[in-house]
């Protein structure tokens, strides 16, 4: 089976410095993967993640970049290839959440949300398809709100929705090189990004919609991404919803 091990592979993790991306970077490294830890502004977190990987015997570098700028995306992949000779796995965990009614959303907020959630995702996939080794894996982080009928998240879920279409097109276009392309769409995650958007009452409601009355944890999502990067290589062009039953489609 192709790509059934992470050992001696090279993984580039967009937003790989903290939260889900940080855990994913460390987990990849524990499996023998060389890791490129991308960060935008959280330099200290990136340095801590790289240090933790190196202290555990792994190899990692931190690379700063604004993924809404195509030149920064290109430089990120260039640095990965220059450092490790190639890239096998590219995971984009970046994104931005905004809960706001349509009638109150400004043009600036719209442009920012679609820049981070759609434009950055598109050019990350494009550059990964251009630079990945054959038998590579491209994984983008979506949201289970893609399968929800709800209010407030028009620019967040709307900005993430194009990832599905980018992914389907890329899966077909990169298939001759056996590069799989997928979206992982978690339920609301128990991270610092989630809570500022919700009231305590809504947090409890979100919990009530999943098994065990709980939010999705980053520890629930990392194994799904690991699977797609290894034994799950036959999945491509898909959106997976690991969310404990929060939504389904």
Buried (B, 14 or more C-beta within 10 A) or exposed (E): EEBEEBEEBBBBBBBBBBBBBBBBBBBBBEBBBBBBBBBBEBEEBBBBBBEBBEEEEBBBBBBBBBBBBBEBBBBBBEBBBEBBEBBBBBBBBBBBBBBBEEEEBEEEBBEBBBBBBBBBBBBBBBBBBEBBBEBBBBBBBBBBBBBBEEEBBBBBBBBBBBBBEBBBBBBEBBEEEBBBBBBBBBBBBBBEBBEEBBEEEEBEEBBEBBEEEBBBBBEBBBEBBBBBBBBBBEBBBBBBBBBBEBBEE
